[in-house]
Amino acid sequence: MFDDPAKAPAPAANFDIVLLQQLHDTVQAVYIECKRTPPPRAVTADAGELYNELLGMVADVRDRAVVTALLPVLRDRFKERISKAEAGSSKVVGS
């Protein structure tokens, strides 16, 4: 698109990589707790979905206090979806 990438405009917003890693760890832990083996790459996709869900819940994802308070809510909702999913299913109910 740009002959010189240095001339390309900066992205409007960056996502929080550390937060995405936390969500990834949360998803992985929930799968283990539910004694489920996630399909390949599902943990990453589910973490991304949780990130998007979080974005819909907060005014500013950089507000660590609010994000920290909502992480257990996201975790509980995800765990509920995993628990309702059929064993062996590659899709989580409601995602």
BELHU-V212361 format. One record per residue. RES is the residue in three letters. SS is DSSP state (A for helix, B for strand, O for the rest). Layout:
res=RES ss=SS
res=RES ss=SS
//
This chain:
res=MET ss=O
res=PHE ss=O
res=ASP ss=O
res=ASP ss=O
res=PRO ss=A
res=ALA ss=A
res=LYS ss=A
res=ALA ss=O
res=PRO ss=O
res=ALA ss=O
res=PRO ss=O
res=ALA ss=O
res=ALA ss=O
res=ASN ss=O
res=PHE ss=O
res=ASP ss=O
res=ILE ss=A
res=VAL ss=A
res=LEU ss=A
res=LEU ss=A
res=GLN ss=A
res=GLN ss=A
res=LEU ss=A
res=HIS ss=A
res=ASP ss=A
res=THR ss=A
res=VAL ss=A
res=GLN ss=A
res=ALA ss=A
res=VAL ss=A
res=TYR ss=A
res=ILE ss=A
res=GLU ss=A
res=CYS ss=O
res=LYS ss=O
res=ARG ss=O
res=THR ss=O
res=PRO ss=O
res=PRO ss=O
res=PRO ss=O
res=ARG ss=O
res=ALA ss=A
res=VAL ss=A
res=THR ss=A
res=ALA ss=A
res=ASP ss=A
res=ALA ss=A
res=GLY ss=A
res=GLU ss=A
res=LEU ss=A
res=TYR ss=A
res=ASN ss=A
res=GLU ss=A
res=LEU ss=A
res=LEU ss=A
res=GLY ss=A
res=MET ss=A
res=VAL ss=O
res=ALA ss=O
res=ASP ss=O
res=VAL ss=O
res=ARG ss=O
res=ASP ss=O
res=ARG ss=A
res=ALA ss=A
res=VAL ss=A
res=VAL ss=A
res=THR ss=A
res=ALA ss=A
res=LEU ss=A
res=LEU ss=A
res=PRO ss=A
res=VAL ss=A
res=LEU ss=A
res=ARG ss=A
res=ASP ss=A
res=ARG ss=A
res=PHE ss=A
res=LYS ss=A
res=GLU ss=A
res=ARG ss=A
res=ILE ss=A
res=SER ss=A
res=LYS ss=A
res=ALA ss=O
res=GLU ss=O
res=ALA ss=O
res=GLY ss=O
res=SER ss=O
res=SER ss=O
res=LYS ss=O
res=VAL ss=O
res=VAL ss=O
res=GLY ss=O
res=SER ss=O
//
